[in-house]
């Protein structure tokens, strides 16, 4: 026979909790609502996100752009990214291409992007064509800069 559920209605909210009565009796469970629990114990207050200002460099050499692989541990582990750092200075000879904010659960990246054409490929990065870049896992945090490369054909403009 199907298990019967009891609906619990909280006085100030429209939240409902379903729990099998047999299970509740067996394990001596009480109905708990996360919203009510947070309100009673102030658990819902989170620390503010850390804000990081990042400079993203779209380094271009001929028809290739520079990428680097993120470390195997930590935020966005093992994914590919455009070179970036926490320096706020405008690189010499760079063209500003826009800014965006990406919000993670615990940190916000406020990113300003610059396009910089270079004469030769820096060995600290891998240099990829557009098709090679599309085959790599680049986090959505860099989506804005991917679209800049795709929509404006910077790689074909020299």
C-alpha positions in Angstrom: 0.0 0.0 0.0 1.3 3.5 -0.7 2.9 5.5 2.1 0.8 8.3 3.4 2.3 11.7 3.9 1.3 14.4 6.3 1.5 18.0 5.1 2.7 20.6 7.5 1.8 24.2 6.9 3.9 26.9 8.5 2.0 29.9 9.8 3.9 32.7 8.0 5.1 30.9 4.8 3.7 28.8 2.1 6.3 26.0 2.5 5.1 22.4 3.0 6.9 19.4 4.4 6.1 15.9 3.5 7.2 13.1 5.7 6.0 9.5 6.1 4.5 9.2 9.6 5.9 5.7 10.1 9.5 6.9 9.4 9.0 9.9 11.7 7.9 7.6 14.6 10.6 5.0 13.9 13.4 7.5 14.0 11.8 10.0 16.3 12.0 12.8 13.6 10.3 16.1 14.0 9.2 18.2 11.0 11.9 20.8 10.2 11.7 23.5 7.7 15.0 25.1 6.7 13.4 28.5 6.3 12.0 28.5 9.8 15.2 27.0 11.2 17.3 29.7 9.6 14.9 32.4 10.8 15.1 31.1 14.4 18.8 30.6 14.5 20.1 33.3 12.1 21.8 30.5 10.1 20.8 32.3 6.8 23.4 35.1 7.2 26.4 34.5 5.1 29.7 36.3 5.1 30.0 38.7 2.2 31.7 37.5 -0.9 35.4 38.4 -1.3 35.8 40.7 -4.3 38.8 40.2 -6.6 39.7 42.7 -9.4 41.2 40.8 -12.3 42.9 41.9 -15.5 42.1 39.5 -18.4 44.6 39.5 -21.3 43.5 38.4 -24.7 47.0 37.8 -26.1 46.9 37.4 -29.9 49.7 36.3 -32.2 48.7 35.9 -35.8 45.5 33.7 -35.8 46.2 32.3 -32.4 45.3 33.3 -28.8 47.0 32.4 -25.6 45.5 30.1 -23.0 46.8 28.5 -19.8 45.6 25.6 -17.7 44.4 26.3 -14.2 45.9 24.4 -11.3 44.5 20.9 -10.5 43.1 22.1 -7.2 41.0 25.1 -6.2 38.6 27.3 -8.1 37.9 26.1 -11.7 40.5 23.4 -11.2 42.0 21.9 -14.4 40.1 24.1 -16.8 41.6 26.5 -19.4 41.5 30.2 -19.1 42.8 33.4 -20.7 45.8 34.8 -19.0 44.7 36.9 -16.0 46.0 38.4 -12.8 45.1 40.8 -10.1 47.1 43.7 -11.5 45.0 46.7 -12.4 47.5 48.5 -14.7 46.7 48.8 -18.4 49.3 46.9 -20.3 51.3 49.0 -22.7 49.9 48.8 -26.2 46.7 47.0 -25.1 43.2 47.9 -26.3 40.5 47.9 -23.7 37.7 45.4 -24.7 35.2 45.5 -21.9 34.5 44.5 -18.3 32.3 41.9 -16.6 31.6 40.5 -13.2 31.4 36.8 -12.5 29.9 35.7 -9.1 30.9 32.4 -7.5 29.4 31.3 -4.2 32.2 32.8 -2.1 34.1 35.3 -4.4 33.3 37.8 -7.1 35.6 38.4 -10.0 35.4 42.0 -11.4 37.2 41.6 -14.7 38.6 44.2 -17.1 39.7 42.8 -20.4 42.5 44.0 -22.8 43.5 42.8 -26.2 47.2 42.7 -26.8 48.9 41.7 -30.0 52.3 40.2 -29.6 55.1 39.5 -32.1 56.0 36.0 -30.9 54.3 33.3 -28.8 55.2 33.3 -25.1 56.2 29.7 -24.0 54.4 30.2 -20.7 51.1 29.7 -22.6 49.6 27.4 -25.2 48.7 29.2 -28.4 45.5 27.9 -30.0 43.5 28.7 -33.1 39.8 29.4 -32.9 38.9 25.7 -33.5 41.4 24.5 -31.0 40.1 27.0 -28.4 36.5 25.7 -29.0 37.6 22.2 -28.2 38.9 23.2 -24.7 36.9 23.5 -21.5 36.9 27.3 -20.8 34.8 28.3 -17.7 31.7 30.4 -18.1 33.5 33.1 -16.1 35.3 33.9 -19.3 32.3 33.7 -21.6 32.2 37.5 -22.1 35.8 37.4 -23.5 35.1 34.3 -25.6 32.2 36.2 -27.2 34.5 39.2 -27.9 36.9 37.0 -29.8 34.1 35.3 -31.7 31.9 38.3 -32.5 34.5 40.8 -33.6 36.9 38.6 -35.5 40.0 40.0 -33.6 42.0 37.0 -34.7 41.6 37.9 -38.4 42.3 41.6 -37.9 46.0 42.4 -37.9 
